[in-house]
Amino acid sequence: MLPLRFPPSVVRRRSPALVYGADDRLPWSALLVLAAQHGATVIAFLSYVLVATRAAGLDAAGTQSMLAMTLIGMAVCTALQSWGGRWGSGFLIAHMPNPFVISFVTTTLVAVGPGGMAMIALVYCGVTFCVAPLITRMRSLFPPAVVGTVIVMGGLTLVESAVRHSLGLNAQWQVDAVSSITAGCTLFTIVVASVWGGKRLGLMALLLGIAVGVLVSAVLGGHGDLGAIKSAALVDFPALVMPSFKGDIGVLVAVGLIAVLTQLDTLGGVSMMDKLEDADWRRLNPQAVSGGMRAYVLGGLMGLFGAFPSCVSSTNIALAHATHATARRIGFAVAILLLIVAFMPKLTVSLMQIPEAVLGAVELYAAAFLIVAGFELVASRAMDSRSTFAVGLAISSGIAIMVMPQLMQSMPSYWRSLVGNAFVVCSLLVILLNMLFRLGTSRKVEVDLGNEDRPVHEAVVNFVETQGAAWGARREVVQRAAMAALEGAEGIHAAGRKLTGMRGSFDEFNLDLELLHTGAALPVKAGAGKVLQAHDLLDTDDEAFEAALSQVSSQLLRHIADRVSTYDAQAGQPSALQLHFEH
């Protein structure tokens, strides 16, 4: 195991599903296997860099330099994320080349050359650095419904390329039998190892799937480009390019916007890892998210020497979930692996020969996980019509862009890739709609129940559930609050008082209810009164029996709510029963 003393993680109740948690030490065998899986996954995504360099017509030396510098930048970001503190999230989060900047990098390489990556890096890192410290003041912009929507769209955007790669589709939409068989065997192996393989094989599921896929492809006649592997050097220092501080303003503005949206993806990724790690996860961890965003800044500076911008790898988050291993030491081992590969061109080229069908199967597996995980995050909060429209319209717009890309053909060329990107459109729209629909939603609400025609219990439950959905409170907390409010209303009625109104307030951390009533405050002090045993109830008088029932109601309230208190009428305010719930 790696002899490192990581900064301590936040105290949390570890999820029982984990085999290796964030601060666990792993045996060398498990560490090497898991690091190899994560490393091979992110290295495979270097194909995004190759797409840009080939489209721009960059020569072999420039391509090799960009690949090497990108690997170094990814290694720095991954190591910082694992380390935590001010410049990292403290989670196993690997970085990969950012697919959303491919077209803008291509434009820059054509117009300026590799040196133009310096301006992209400055804008990308500058915007990220400015956004990171603001995340604690932007909590209302990123409720679970927004984060979950972004994660869902992240999974949906993987589906098209995953199916295309898995089936080997050509321009005429013809399916390649070899690719289909290869992808099918890969996915079958991953699923079997994950579901029925037990903990040991489950940790190796992805690696086993890739190995089986490569073997099947070789048996069926796919051998890759052996000539490229032979011609590559075994060890070489990456060639540095001279930075050129030139760039088109439209491209730079677009890159800045993508940087903001990338940090939204970081927010989703960090939240997913935090949720996977913490069995009692409730809300966004602002410190971890801010640290995760700052990790981009130091790693992104490699762009001054020609590196491709990076982002959080959702596939690796899915891998951490599949292997039930989130140890930070795995992230450090991945970073070391990426650095080694950066100085070994022959190894880089060899890894790039993994068949597309195999990568397609891995993408499909990751897409399935992200879509379900995102919807789980959305459904974790109570939702009203506002949240429904925000989530539904954003996802619908993203899907519309995916299936009808011709809609954006009339846009200027510099912006076409930006507004024509389903992830970008969905992310922006869900943020804007969430902000718009939250206008007019008060954090403190009061309702008069004195003249209600409906039964009191129906009015009480309706108030709690309606306001809980409007506030976006967690479903289980809303359910507890409704039960406690109903029990409190019945206790008020049993004590001979009349319920006249309710007040509610919510601030993301606390949900508070007040049941206003006539008469004096209810006697709900802890330990008030004598507890009657079951055999005594038949032998007691009516007054003692009523007192016993009142105490039972009080104990039930204390069991359901986190804190119960009362106060007597004063200064024109009626008496009230106060119920507090930690959120």
C-alpha positions in Angstrom: 0.0 0.0 0.0 1.1 3.6 -0.5 2.8 5.0 2.7 0.9 8.3 2.6 -0.7 10.2 5.4 -3.7 11.9 3.8 -5.5 14.8 5.5 -8.4 13.4 7.5 -11.7 13.1 5.8 -15.0 14.6 7.2 -16.4 12.4 9.9 -19.3 10.4 8.4 -21.0 7.1 8.8 -19.5 4.8 6.2 -21.8 3.2 3.7 -22.1 -0.5 4.3 -21.9 -1.2 0.6 -18.2 -0.1 0.4 -15.4 -2.6 0.5 -12.7 0.1 0.7 -13.7 3.5 2.0 -11.9 6.9 1.4 -9.3 6.5 4.2 -8.8 2.7 4.0 -5.5 1.1 3.4 -5.6 -1.5 0.6 -3.5 -4.6 0.0 -1.0 -4.1 -2.8 -2.9 -6.6 -5.0 -6.2 -4.8 -4.7 -4.5 -1.4 -5.1 -2.8 -2.3 -8.3 -5.8 -3.9 -9.9 -8.1 -1.0 -9.1 -5.6 1.6 -10.2 -5.1 -0.3 -13.4 -8.8 -0.2 -14.1 -9.2 3.5 -13.4 -6.0 4.4 -15.3 -6.9 2.3 -18.3 -10.4 4.0 -18.4 -9.1 7.6 -18.4 -6.3 6.8 -20.8 -8.8 5.4 -23.2 -10.5 8.8 -23.3 -7.3 10.3 -24.9 -9.2 9.6 -28.1 -10.9 13.0 -27.6 -7.5 14.6 -27.9 -6.8 12.6 -31.0 -10.1 13.7 -32.5 -9.1 17.4 -32.2 -5.5 17.0 -33.4 -6.5 15.0 -36.4 -9.3 17.3 -37.3 -6.8 20.2 -37.1 -4.2 18.4 -39.1 -1.6 18.6 -36.3 1.6 16.7 -37.1 2.8 13.6 -35.2 5.2 15.6 -32.9 2.6 18.1 -31.9 0.1 15.3 -31.3 2.6 13.4 -29.1 3.4 16.5 -27.1 -0.3 17.3 -26.5 -1.0 13.7 -25.4 1.9 13.8 -22.9 1.1 17.2 -21.5 -2.6 16.2 -21.2 -1.6 13.1 -19.2 0.6 15.2 -16.9 -2.3 17.7 -16.3 -4.7 14.8 -15.7 -2.2 13.3 -13.2 -1.9 16.5 -11.2 -5.6 17.0 -11.0 -6.3 13.4 -10.0 -3.6 13.6 -7.3 -5.0 16.8 -5.9 -8.5 15.5 -5.9 -7.4 12.5 -3.9 -5.3 14.5 -1.4 -8.2 16.9 -0.5 -7.8 20.0 1.6 -8.0 23.4 0.0 -6.9 22.2 -3.5 -8.8 19.0 -3.8 -12.1 17.3 -3.0 -10.7 14.5 -0.9 -12.4 11.8 -3.0 -11.3 9.2 -5.6 -12.0 11.4 -8.7 -10.0 10.9 -11.8 -9.7 13.4 -14.6 -10.1 12.9 -18.4 -9.9 15.2 -21.4 -13.0 17.4 -21.6 -15.1 16.4 -24.6 -17.1 19.6 -24.7 -14.1 21.7 -25.9 -13.1 19.5 -28.8 -14.5 21.8 -31.5 -13.0 25.0 -29.9 -9.6 23.3 -29.5 -9.7 22.3 -33.1 -10.5 25.9 -34.2 -7.6 27.2 -32.0 -5.1 24.7 -33.3 -6.0 25.6 -36.9 -5.9 29.4 -36.3 -3.0 29.7 -33.9 -1.3 26.3 -33.5 -0.5 24.3 -30.3 0.6 27.5 -28.6 -2.9 28.8 -28.7 -3.8 26.3 -26.0 -2.2 28.8 -23.6 -5.1 31.3 -23.9 -7.7 28.5 -23.6 -5.9 27.4 -20.4 -5.9 30.9 -18.9 -9.6 31.4 -19.5 -10.5 27.9 -18.4 -8.4 28.1 -15.2 -9.3 31.8 -14.5 -13.1 31.1 -14.6 -12.7 28.0 -12.5 -10.7 29.9 -9.9 -13.3 32.6 -9.6 -16.3 30.2 -9.4 -14.7 27.9 -6.7 -15.0 30.2 -3.7 -18.5 31.2 -4.6 -20.0 27.8 -4.4 -20.9 28.2 -0.7 -23.1 31.2 -1.6 -24.6 29.4 -4.6 -26.3 26.6 -2.8 -29.8 27.7 -4.0 -28.6 27.4 -7.6 -27.6 23.8 -7.2 -30.3 21.8 -5.3 -30.4 18.0 -5.7 -32.9 18.4 -8.5 -30.5 20.5 -10.6 -27.5 18.3 -9.8 -29.4 15.1 -10.5 -30.7 16.5 -13.8 -27.1 17.3 -14.9 -26.0 13.8 -14.0 -28.9 12.3 -15.9 -28.0 14.3 -19.0 -24.4 13.3 -18.6 -25.4 9.7 -18.8 -27.8 10.3 -21.7 -25.0 12.0 -23.7 -22.9 8.9 -23.4 -25.6 6.7 -25.0 -25.2 7.7 -28.6 -21.5 7.3 -28.8 -21.7 4.1 -26.6 -24.2 2.5 -29.0 -22.3 3.7 -32.1 -19.0 2.3 -30.8 -20.6 -0.9 -29.5 -22.3 -1.8 -32.7 -19.7 -0.4 -35.1 -22.2 1.7 -37.0 -21.0 3.2 -40.2 -22.3 6.2 -42.2 -25.1 4.1 -43.6 -26.1 2.9 -40.1 -25.0 -0.6 -40.8 -24.1 -2.8 -37.8 -20.7 -4.5 -37.7 -21.1 -8.1 -36.5 -17.5 -8.2 -35.0 -18.0 -5.0 -33.0 -21.4 -6.2 -31.8 -20.0 -9.5 -30.6 -17.0 -7.9 -29.0 -19.1 -5.3 -27.1 -21.6 -7.9 -26.1 -19.0 -10.2 -24.6 -17.4 -7.2 -22.8 -20.7 -6.0 -21.3 -21.7 -9.6 -20.4 -18.4 -10.1 -18.6 -18.7 -6.8 -16.7 -22.3 -7.6 -15.6 -21.6 -11.2 -14.6 -18.5 -10.3 -12.6 -20.3 -7.4 -10.9 -23.6 -9.2 -10.0 -22.5 -12.8 -9.4 -18.7 -12.6 -9.1 -18.6 -11.7 -5.4 -16.3 -9.0 -3.9 -13.1 -10.3 -5.4 -14.3 -10.5 -9.0 -16.5 -7.4 -8.5 -13.3 -5.3 -7.9 -12.0 -6.6 -11.3 -15.2 -6.4 -13.3 -14.2 -3.7 -15.7 -10.7 -4.9 -16.2 -12.0 -8.4 -16.8 -14.5 -7.0 -19.3 -11.8 -5.1 -21.2 -9.5 -8.1 -21.2 -12.3 -10.4 -22.6 -13.2 -7.8 -25.1 -9.7 -7.4 -26.4 -9.3 -11.2 -26.6 -12.6 -11.6 -28.5 -11.6 -8.8 -30.9 -8.2 -10.4 -31.6 -9.8 -13.8 -32.2 -12.3 -12.3 -34.7 -9.5 -10.5 -36.6 -9.0 -7.1 -34.9 -5.3 -6.6 -34.1 -5.0 -2.8 -34.0 -2.2 -0.7 -35.6 0.9 -2.7 -34.7 3.0 -0.5 -36.9 2.3 2.6 -34.8 3.2 0.7 -31.6 6.6 -0.4 -33.1 7.5 3.1 -34.4 6.8 4.8 -31.1 9.7 5.5 -28.7 9.8 3.5 -25.4 10.8 6.5 -23.2 10.7 10.2 -24.1 10.4 13.6 -22.5 7.3 15.5 -23.8 8.2 18.3 -26.1 7.1 21.7 -24.8 5.4 24.3 -27.0 5.9 28.0 -26.8 2.7 29.6 -25.5 0.9 32.1 -27.8 -1.5 34.5 -26.2 -3.8 34.8 -29.1 -7.3 33.6 -29.6 -10.6 34.4 -31.1 -12.9 36.2 -28.6 -15.9 34.0 -29.5 -14.0 30.8 -28.8 -12.6 32.2 -25.5 -16.1 33.3 -24.3 -17.4 29.9 -25.2 -14.6 28.2 -23.3 -15.3 30.3 -20.3 -18.9 29.3 -20.3 -17.9 25.6 -20.7 -15.6 26.0 -17.8 -18.5 27.1 -15.6 -20.6 24.2 -16.8 -17.7 21.8 -16.3 -17.6 22.9 -12.6 -21.3 22.1 -12.4 -20.3 18.6 -13.6 -17.7 18.7 -10.9 -20.3 19.6 -8.4 -22.4 16.6 -9.5 -19.4 14.3 -9.5 -18.2 15.3 -6.0 -21.8 15.0 -4.7 -22.1 11.5 -6.2 -18.8 10.4 -4.5 -19.9 12.0 -1.2 -23.3 10.3 -1.4 -21.5 7.0 -2.2 -19.2 7.4 0.8 -21.7 8.7 3.4 -24.6 6.4 4.5 -26.3 9.5 5.9 -25.7 11.8 3.0 -28.1 14.8 3.0 -26.8 17.7 1.1 -24.0 19.2 -0.9 -20.6 19.5 0.8 -19.5 23.1 -0.2 -15.9 22.6 1.0 -15.3 19.4 -1.0 -16.9 20.9 -4.1 -14.7 24.1 -3.8 -11.6 22.1 -3.3 -12.5 19.8 -6.3 -12.9 22.9 -8.5 -9.5 24.3 -7.4 -7.8 21.1 -8.4 -8.5 22.1 -12.0 -6.5 25.3 -11.7 -3.1 23.7 -11.0 -3.6 20.8 -13.3 -5.1 23.1 -16.0 -1.9 25.3 -16.1 -0.3 22.5 -18.1 -2.4 24.0 -20.9 0.2 26.8 -21.1 2.5 24.1 -22.6 -0.1 22.5 -24.9 -2.3 20.3 -22.6 -5.9 19.6 -23.4 -8.4 20.9 -20.7 -9.6 18.1 -18.4 -12.8 17.4 -16.5 -14.1 14.9 -14.0 -14.5 11.4 -15.5 -18.1 10.2 -14.8 -17.1 6.8 -16.0 -14.6 6.5 -13.2 -17.2 7.5 -10.7 -19.3 4.7 -12.1 -16.3 2.4 -11.7 -15.9 3.4 -8.1 -19.5 2.6 -7.5 -19.3 -0.7 -9.4 -16.2 -1.9 -7.5 -17.4 -0.5 -4.1 -14.0 1.1 -3.6 -13.4 4.8 -3.0 -10.0 4.8 -1.3 -8.0 7.9 -2.0 -4.8 5.9 -2.3 -6.3 4.5 -5.5 -6.4 8.0 -6.9 -2.8 8.6 -6.1 -1.8 5.4 -7.7 -3.7 6.4 -10.8 -1.9 9.7 -10.9 1.5 7.9 -10.8 0.3 5.6 -13.6 -0.6 8.6 -15.8 2.8 10.2 -15.2 4.5 7.0 -16.2 2.5 6.7 -19.4 3.2 10.4 -20.2 6.9 9.6 -20.5 6.4 6.3 -22.4 4.9 7.0 -25.9 5.0 3.3 -26.8 2.8 2.5 -23.9 0.4 5.3 -24.7 0.0 4.2 -28.3 -0.5 0.6 -27.2 -3.3 1.5 -24.8 -4.9 3.5 -27.5 -5.3 0.3 -29.5 -8.1 -0.9 -27.3 -11.0 -1.6 -29.8 -13.8 0.9 -30.0 -16.4 -1.8 -29.4 -14.8 -2.5 -26.0 -14.9 1.2 -25.0 -18.5 1.4 -26.3 -19.5 -1.4 -23.8 -17.8 0.4 -21.0 -19.5 3.7 -21.9 -22.9 1.9 -22.1 -22.4 0.5 -18.6 -21.4 3.9 -17.3 -24.4 5.6 -19.0 -26.8 3.2 -17.3 -25.4 3.9 -13.9 -25.4 7.7 -14.3 -28.9 7.9 -15.6 -30.3 5.9 -12.7 -28.1 7.6 -10.1 -29.2 11.0 -11.4 -32.9 10.2 -11.2 -32.4 8.9 -7.6 -30.8 12.2 -6.7 -33.7 14.1 -8.3 -36.3 11.9 -6.5 -34.6 12.3 -3.1 -36.4 15.6 -2.6 -40.1 16.4 -2.5 -41.1 18.0 -5.8 -43.9 20.4 -6.7 -45.0 21.6 -10.2 -42.1 24.0 -10.3 -39.4 21.4 -9.8 -41.3 19.1 -12.2 -41.3 21.6 -15.0 -37.6 22.7 -14.3 -36.4 19.1 -14.5 -38.7 17.9 -17.2 -38.2 20.9 -19.6 -34.4 20.8 -19.2 -34.1 17.1 -19.9 -36.6 17.4 -22.8 -34.6 20.3 -24.3 -31.4 18.3 -24.0 -32.9 15.3 -25.7 -34.3 17.5 -28.4 -30.8 18.8 -29.2 -29.5 15.2 -29.2 -32.1 13.9 -31.7 -32.5 17.0 -33.8 -29.1 18.7 -34.1 -30.4 20.5 -37.3 -32.1 22.9 -35.0 -28.8 24.7 -34.3 -27.7 25.0 -37.9 -28.8 28.6 -38.2 -26.5 29.6 -35.2 -23.1 31.3 -35.8 -20.4 28.8 -36.3 -18.5 29.8 -33.1 -21.5 29.2 -31.0 -23.0 26.2 -32.8 -21.0 23.6 -30.8 -22.0 25.4 -27.6 -25.7 25.7 -27.9 -25.9 22.6 -30.0 -24.5 20.5 -27.1 -27.3 18.7 -25.2 -25.4 18.8 -21.9 -24.7 22.5 -22.1 -28.3 23.3 -23.0 -29.8 21.1 -20.4 -27.5 22.4 -17.6 -28.1 26.0 -18.4 -31.8 25.6 -18.7 -32.3 23.7 -15.4 -30.3 26.4 -13.6 -32.3 29.2 -15.1 -35.6 27.5 -14.6 -34.8 26.7 -11.0 -33.9 30.3 -10.4 -37.1 31.5 -12.2 -39.5 29.1 -10.5 -38.1 29.8 -7.1 -39.0 33.5 -7.3 -41.9 34.2 -4.9 -41.2 31.1 -2.9 -41.1 32.3 0.7 -38.9 30.5 3.3 -41.5 31.3 6.0 -45.2 30.6 5.5 -48.2 30.9 7.8 -51.7 29.5 7.2 -55.0 30.2 9.1 -56.8 27.0 10.0 -59.5 28.6 12.1 -62.1 28.8 9.2 -61.1 25.6 7.3 -64.0 23.7 5.8 -61.8 20.6 5.4 -61.1 18.2 8.3 -58.2 19.5 10.4 -56.0 16.5 9.9 -56.3 16.9 6.1 -55.4 20.6 6.2 -52.4 19.9 8.4 -51.0 17.2 6.2 -51.7 19.2 3.1 -49.8 22.2 4.4 -46.7 20.2 5.4 -46.6 18.3 2.1 -47.3 21.3 -0.1 -44.7 23.5 1.5 -42.2 20.7 1.7 -42.4 20.2 -2.0 -42.2 24.0 -2.7 -39.0 24.2 -0.5 -37.5 21.0 -2.0 -37.1 19.4 1.3 -36.0 15.7 1.6 -38.9 13.3 1.2 -38.3 11.4 4.5 -38.1 14.6 6.5 -41.4 15.9 5.0 -43.0 12.5 5.8 -41.8 12.7 9.4 -42.9 16.3 9.7 -46.4 15.4 8.4 -46.7 12.6 10.9 -45.5 14.7 13.8 -47.8 17.7 12.9 -50.8 15.3 12.7 -49.9 13.8 16.0 -49.5 17.3 17.5 -52.9 18.4 16.1 -54.6 15.3 17.6 -52.8 16.1 21.0 -54.1 19.7 20.9 -57.6 18.5 20.2 -57.4 15.8 22.9 -56.3 18.5 25.4 -59.4 20.5 24.8 -57.7 23.2 22.7 -58.5 24.4 19.2 -55.9 24.5 16.4 -56.0 27.9 14.8 -53.1 28.0 12.4 -49.7 26.7 11.4 -46.3 28.3 10.6 -43.4 26.7 8.7 -39.9 27.8 7.8 -37.0 26.1 6.0 -33.4 27.0 5.4 -31.9 23.8 3.8 -30.5 22.8 7.2 -33.6 23.1 9.4 -37.3 22.5 8.9 -39.5 24.1 11.7 -43.2 23.9 12.2 -45.4 25.7 14.7 -49.0 24.6 15.5 -50.9 27.6 16.9 -53.7 26.9 19.3 -56.0 28.3 21.9 -55.5 28.0 25.6 -52.3 27.3 27.5 -49.3 25.5 26.2 -49.4 21.7 26.1 -47.6 19.8 28.8 -44.9 18.1 26.7 -42.0 18.3 29.0 -39.7 15.3 29.1 -40.7 12.9 31.8 -43.8 14.8 32.7 -46.3 12.8 34.6 -46.4 9.2 35.7 -46.1 6.5 33.1 -49.0 4.0 33.6 -48.5 0.4 32.8 -50.9 -1.5 30.6 -52.5 -3.4 33.6 -53.1 -0.1 35.4 -55.1 1.6 32.6 -58.3 -0.3 33.4 -58.1 0.6 37.1 -57.5 4.3 36.8 -60.0 7.2 36.7 -60.8 9.2 33.6 -58.6 12.2 34.5 -55.5 10.0 35.0 -56.4 8.0 31.8 -56.5 11.3 29.8 -53.2 12.4 31.3 -51.6 9.0 30.4 -52.8 9.4 26.8 -51.4 12.9 26.7 -48.0 11.6 27.8 -48.1 8.9 25.1 -48.7 11.6 22.5 -45.9 13.6 23.9 -43.5 10.7 23.7 -44.5 9.9 20.2 -43.8 13.6 19.2 -40.4 13.4 20.7 -39.7 10.2 18.9 -40.7 11.5 15.5 -39.4 15.1 15.7 -35.8 16.0 16.5 -36.9 18.6 19.1 -40.2 19.5 20.6 -41.0 22.7 22.6 -44.0 24.9 23.5 -44.7 28.4 24.6 -47.7 30.2 26.1 -49.7 33.0 24.5 -48.1 36.4 24.9 -48.0 39.8 23.2 -51.0 39.0 21.0 -49.5 35.7 19.8 -51.3 32.5 20.5 -49.8 29.4 22.3 -47.9 27.1 20.0 -46.4 23.6 19.8 -43.0 23.8 18.1 -41.6 20.9 16.1 -38.0 21.0 14.8 -36.5 18.7 12.2 -32.8 18.5 11.1 -32.5 18.5 7.4 
